[in-house]
Amino acid sequence: AYLPLSVAFLDDDGRILNIEDMAPQTETSHCASAAARFALEMNQGWFAGKGLKAGLRIVGVDKSPPPQ
């Protein structure tokens, strides 16, 4: 089964720049509204369900492992 996802783009400090909904099996591009360091993908509606929106900061992203 294919799941619709939401992607949150975050800056260096973990602040959410924007959140975009993504439909499965499409080639539509989704971009950050500014320079982003992280992209966090969750089931569609997850961010809204947690009350997370642009401008809020997610703590702990600075502890994520470096890209390989």
Backbone as CSV, one residue per row, in Angstrom:
resi,resn,N_x,N_y,N_z,CA_x,CA_y,CA_z,C_x,C_y,C_z
1,ALA,0.847,-1.189,0.000,0.000,0.000,0.000,0.885,1.242,0.000
2,TYR,0.440,2.253,-0.669,1.172,3.510,-0.737,0.581,4.483,0.262
3,LEU,1.454,5.195,0.954,1.009,6.129,1.990,1.260,7.568,1.567
4,PRO,0.287,8.439,1.723,0.554,9.867,1.529,1.392,10.362,2.702
5,LEU,2.390,11.160,2.399,3.298,11.666,3.419,3.249,13.182,3.484
6,SER,3.754,13.706,4.598,4.031,15.131,4.737,5.523,15.255,4.991
7,VAL,6.134,16.279,4.426,7.556,16.528,4.657,7.701,17.907,5.296
8,ALA,8.467,17.938,6.385,8.793,19.203,7.043,10.247,19.524,6.730
9,PHE,10.487,20.703,6.218,11.838,21.166,5.953,12.293,21.991,7.146
10,LEU,13.482,21.681,7.670,13.999,22.341,8.868,15.328,23.020,8.566
11,ASP,15.577,24.137,9.235,16.856,24.832,9.077,17.896,24.235,10.032
12,ASP,19.065,24.829,10.107,20.156,24.332,10.954,19.777,24.231,12.424
13,ASP,18.879,25.091,12.884,18.485,25.116,14.296,17.286,24.216,14.590
14,GLY,16.760,23.526,13.575,15.604,22.661,13.774,14.280,23.382,13.651
15,ARG,14.311,24.639,13.195,13.071,25.400,13.012,12.392,24.944,11.721
16,ILE,11.089,24.698,11.803,10.328,24.259,10.633,10.149,25.444,9.685
17,LEU,10.644,25.274,8.480,10.501,26.315,7.462,9.128,26.229,6.802
18,ASN,8.754,25.034,6.386,7.445,24.793,5.778,7.179,23.296,5.793
19,ILE,5.914,22.961,5.666,5.476,21.568,5.615,4.665,21.395,4.334
20,GLU,4.986,20.367,3.579,4.316,20.093,2.317,3.722,18.690,2.351
21,ASP,2.500,18.535,1.852,1.893,17.218,1.714,2.316,16.616,0.385
22,MET,2.584,15.309,0.397,3.029,14.614,-0.808,2.093,13.444,-1.096
23,ALA,1.686,13.318,-2.330,0.834,12.209,-2.754,1.720,11.073,-3.265
24,PRO,1.346,9.837,-2.986,2.142,8.713,-3.479,2.060,8.576,-5.002
25,GLN,3.116,8.018,-5.561,3.214,7.722,-6.987,3.051,8.948,-7.878
26,THR,3.606,10.064,-7.439,3.643,11.266,-8.270,5.086,11.727,-8.374
27,GLU,5.341,12.592,-9.312,6.686,13.153,-9.481,6.700,14.646,-9.182
28,THR,5.722,15.108,-8.406,5.634,16.514,-8.042,6.773,16.874,-7.095
29,SER,7.467,17.968,-7.375,8.562,18.424,-6.519,8.015,19.182,-5.323
30,HIS,8.667,19.009,-4.194,8.331,19.741,-2.976,9.629,20.338,-2.457
31,CYS,9.636,21.638,-2.266,10.869,22.350,-1.922,10.724,23.126,-0.625
32,ALA,11.858,23.346,0.013,11.914,24.182,1.206,11.735,25.639,0.797
33,SER,11.143,26.413,1.682,10.919,27.837,1.405,12.182,28.667,1.612
34,ALA,13.218,28.067,2.213,14.517,28.715,2.437,15.547,27.589,2.543
35,ALA,16.801,27.963,2.745,17.861,26.947,2.860,17.548,26.005,4.021
36,ALA,17.487,24.715,3.724,17.130,23.709,4.725,18.289,22.745,4.945
37,ARG,18.389,22.236,6.159,19.400,21.226,6.470,18.778,19.838,6.604
38,PHE,17.530,19.796,7.041,16.864,18.529,7.285,15.522,18.485,6.570
39,ALA,15.101,17.276,6.224,13.752,17.025,5.722,13.221,15.827,6.505
40,LEU,12.132,16.021,7.195,11.538,14.979,8.028,10.212,14.559,7.403
41,GLU,10.120,13.282,6.994,8.905,12.767,6.366,8.124,11.917,7.364
42,MET,6.825,12.192,7.454,5.930,11.450,8.344,4.632,11.165,7.592
43,ASN,3.796,10.294,8.145,2.487,10.059,7.552,1.746,11.389,7.429
44,GLN,1.008,11.554,6.340,0.300,12.812,6.115,-0.641,13.112,7.284
45,GLY,-0.580,14.337,7.770,-1.401,14.765,8.895,-0.718,14.642,10.247
46,TRP,0.429,13.972,10.303,1.134,13.771,11.572,1.535,15.100,12.190
47,PHE,2.135,15.993,11.402,2.586,17.285,11.931,1.401,18.087,12.464
48,ALA,0.317,18.157,11.689,-0.875,18.895,12.116,-1.459,18.278,13.380
49,GLY,-1.472,16.967,13.453,-2.012,16.282,14.625,-1.234,16.562,15.892
50,LYS,0.055,16.878,15.741,0.907,17.206,16.894,0.968,18.710,17.136
51,GLY,0.264,19.477,16.307,0.285,20.938,16.457,1.575,21.575,15.958
52,LEU,2.326,20.855,15.126,3.584,21.386,14.594,3.320,22.138,13.301
53,LYS,3.917,23.328,13.183,3.731,24.151,11.993,4.963,25.002,11.774
54,ALA,4.987,25.699,10.651,6.125,26.551,10.303,6.408,27.537,11.431
55,GLY,7.706,27.712,11.715,8.147,28.639,12.746,8.487,27.955,14.060
56,LEU,7.944,26.772,14.302,8.244,26.051,15.539,9.566,25.314,15.390
57,ARG,10.208,25.055,16.522,11.519,24.405,16.518,11.394,23.000,17.070
58,ILE,12.018,22.050,16.388,12.093,20.670,16.867,13.472,20.497,17.497
59,VAL,13.507,20.215,18.788,14.790,20.074,19.476,15.366,18.690,19.243
60,GLY,16.674,18.609,19.258,17.360,17.337,19.129,17.911,17.050,17.750
61,VAL,17.533,17.834,16.747,18.042,17.555,15.404,19.549,17.782,15.326
62,ASP,20.077,18.615,16.207,21.525,18.851,16.207,22.291,17.615,16.669
63,LYS,21.597,16.643,17.246,22.226,15.416,17.717,22.107,14.287,16.690
64,SER,21.516,14.564,15.547,21.372,13.515,14.535,22.745,13.197,13.943
65,PRO,22.933,11.953,13.492,24.223,11.594,12.912,24.476,12.347,11.614
66,PRO,25.722,12.588,11.299,26.030,13.295,10.042,25.673,12.421,8.836
67,PRO,25.419,13.058,7.692,25.115,12.282,6.487,26.300,11.411,6.093
68,GLN,25.989,10.288,5.473,27.068,9.364,5.056,27.163,9.294,3.557
